[in-house]
Amino acid sequence: MSDGTASDRVVAPVFPSAGRVDALTGLRAVTALLVFFFHIRTFFSVDAFGPFERFAQQGASGVGAFFVLSGFVLAWARSADGISHAEFITRRLARVGPAYFVAFAVAFALRLVLGEVGVFGGLASLFLVQAWWPAEDVYFSVEPVFWSLSVEFAFYLCFPFLIGRLRGLGQVRHAFLILYCLAGMCIVAAMAGDLAGASFWVVYISPLTRLLEFVIGVSLGLILVERNARGRLLPAWSPLAALAVAVAAYFSAGSLPEVVRPTLVMIVPWILLIGSLAMSGRGLGLDAAVSVRLGEWSYAFYLIHTLVISLVLKAAGVGGFDAADADLAPLMVGVLVVVSLGASVVGAAALHHLVEIPGRRKVLAWSAARRPIPAEPTPIANAEAPPKTESQVA
């Protein structure tokens, strides 16, 4: 019978961080672009995008890629190792907070002037809890993209607890956990039946539902960190195969029930693409300098792009703050899309370099200044001196 000593306990292996994967940073730029096309499509009439309608419509699935990537990167980089829960949350707030609160302040001021934001929705968005409230005027309050930051912050609160329980499960158990999460997503979609009313919140907004994608990312990250530490890389052709699967799924989604399009259709392709990019050494051009730079700007781009679209439409005099005129010519629609995209990229670069990076440094410096400095050990006054060697005596 075991006496409970340390030698009898099974200790989960701790593998080193696998380092940054530039191709995954570039992938963020692609997914942000998909979300941009989905959102700008909602400003125009149904047939305004013509043959590009199906491409734009499926762009909402890019949000799921962000959630899987978030869990994957946190696990891959061992972001919670060796620090307290509070310090982990501080670091994540340093990462997302400065740009978010600046974007929130600008958007809230504009919406307040237009009378399009309620007090409750504004406060919920300020404290990043809007996604927990199943009412469209709350979770879409201020700006319709801010709800996902509420979901992401819930993930951050959970991650230190999750990683402590998931690390050491082993690759097989992690694979089963990913399957269980996929099954959970299927069950949620089947129970919802459609995307009308509260069902939309349950399938697409609810942090509890989207947590399944985050856990998939964490398990995938832990599997691949172990494989990477043991030198078990994937074939060089795997990213190209994963990309082919992703493109096929993306463009076939229009023929499937609406309830599965935003999340379920692309979840497996995202898993395959993220895993293959991380483990094959091939980046599909996503690791090129321009892709990586756009990926670094992607968070700021995501925060401001709907606001920029609104301002471009208003400045062009072709509609209100939330919708364009219905009778716009296709050429005019194309011009507005290009101008909105360019303005969003420029605005994102400014927000990233002027707010996001300096803000992160200031928050981290503030956190470091508040961290207590370990006290030096007090010498023992009457400690016995070590015996002298023969050379010292001589």
Stockholm file with secondary structure:
# STOCKHOLM 1.0

chainA/1-394         MSDGTASDRVVAPVFPSAGRVDALTGLRAVTALLVFFFHIRTFFSVDAFGPFERFAQQGASGVGAFFVLSGFVLAWARSADGISHAEFITRRLARVGPAYFVAFAVAFALRLVLGEVGVFGGLASLFLVQAWWPAEDVYFSVEPVFWSLSVEFAFYLCFPFLIGRLRGLGQVRHAFLILYCLAGMCIVAAMAGDLAGASFWVVYISPLTRLLEFVIGVSLGLILVERNARGRLLPAWSPLAALAVAVAAYFSAGSLPEVVRPTLVMIVPWILLIGSLAMSGRGLGLDAAVSVRLGEWSYAFYLIHTLVISLVLKAAGVGGFDAADADLAPLMVGVLVVVSLGASVVGAAALHHLVEIPGRRKVLAWSAARRPIPAEPTPIANAEAPPKTESQVA
#=GR chainA/1-394 SS CCCCCGGGSCCCCCCCCCCCCHHHHHHHHHHHHHHHHHHHHTTSCTTTTGGGHHHHHGGGGHHHHHHHHHHHHHHHTTTTTTSCHHHHHHHHHHHHHHHHHHHHHHHHHHHHHHTCCCHHHHHHHHTTCGGGSCCHHHHTSSSTTTHHHHHHHHHHHHHHHHHHHHTTSCHHHHHHHHHHHHHHHHHHHHHHCSSSTHHHIIIIICHHHHHHHHHHHHHHHHHHHHHHHTTCCCCTTHHHHHHHHHHHHHHHGGGSCGGGTTTHHHHHHHHHHHHHHHHHSCCTTTTSHHHHHHHHHHHHHHHHHHHHHHHHHHHHTSBCSSCBCTTCCHHHHHHHHHHHHHHHHHHHHHHIIIIIHHHHHHHHHHHHHHSCCCCCCCCCTTCCCCCCCHHHHC
#=GC SS_cons         CCCCCGGGSCCCCCCCCCCCCHHHHHHHHHHHHHHHHHHHHTTSCTTTTGGGHHHHHGGGGHHHHHHHHHHHHHHHTTTTTTSCHHHHHHHHHHHHHHHHHHHHHHHHHHHHHHTCCCHHHHHHHHTTCGGGSCCHHHHTSSSTTTHHHHHHHHHHHHHHHHHHHHTTSCHHHHHHHHHHHHHHHHHHHHHHCSSSTHHHIIIIICHHHHHHHHHHHHHHHHHHHHHHHTTCCCCTTHHHHHHHHHHHHHHHGGGSCGGGTTTHHHHHHHHHHHHHHHHHSCCTTTTSHHHHHHHHHHHHHHHHHHHHHHHHHHHHTSBCSSCBCTTCCHHHHHHHHHHHHHHHHHHHHHHIIIIIHHHHHHHHHHHHHHSCCCCCCCCCTTCCCCCCCHHHHC
//
